[in-house]
Amino acid sequence: MHAPFALAEDKPGQAPAPQQPMQAANPSVSAVTQAAVKAGALSCASRINQVANFLTAGSQWFNAVLIAPLADPDQRLVSVSLEIQAQDAPLAYASASFAPNQANGCGGMYETVVYWSQGCDKVASQNFGGLKRIDVKQGAPAARAPSIAILDGGAAMKIFLMPAGQGCVSIKKEVVQ
């Protein structure tokens, strides 16, 4: 299979709350997983399906592009980028990558990127209220306060809130364990 591979619209189940870590996915085989298997990425098929179903749950539609190596796709990093329109939520960009032969079988991580029309403080309280801010000041001059707020969702998940004009961009990153 030749990369990138574009997938058509798909309509899966219901959206999880944005601040929740990833849960067990819907057992149905997603179009993303089908494309990955067709490309030869077999070792990570179940992890790809878990993450793809989680990311697209509750969406009205999504589009995806699979990025897989032409040689030995079952032994190398495979990635997918998605455009996701969830019910009653802003348009989101998501990216997920999968690496076979890890301690947990297939390592995976994903990021979601969303622009919110509200400021970052409001986004933090309304959408990620259960998470605490992390104070990070490494590498910046003493007088320079960080512009990007970091919310702690545990060892495997962080949310970055970056001011953008009048609004805020949230970037959720989670390593799937």
Buried (B, 14 or more C-beta within 10 A) or exposed (E): BEBBBEBEEBEBBEBBEBBEBBEEBBEEBBBBBBBBBEBBBEBBBBBBBBBBBBBBBBBBBBBBBBBBBEEEBBEBBBBBBBBBBBEEBEEBBBBBBBBBEEEEEBBBBBBBBBBBEBBBEEBBEEBBEEBEEEEEEEEEEEEEEEEEBBBEBEEEBBBBBBBBEEBBBBBBBBEBB
